[in-house]
Amino acid sequence: IRSMSQGRASYYMEPSHYEEVPRNIVEQMLAKSTFTGRVE
């Protein structure tokens, strides 16, 4: 793209859709998380 546009091209990406994360994956992520619920 850069050579075709002489370095002036731009692009963007958008998600096509969202899906709910399965419960077991959420639980695994929360178990590994160090987030305490506080923002300092």
HELIX and SHEET records of a PDB file:
HELIX    1   1 ARG A    2  SER A    5  1                                   4    
HELIX    2   2 ARG A   23  LYS A   32  1                                  10    
END                                                                             
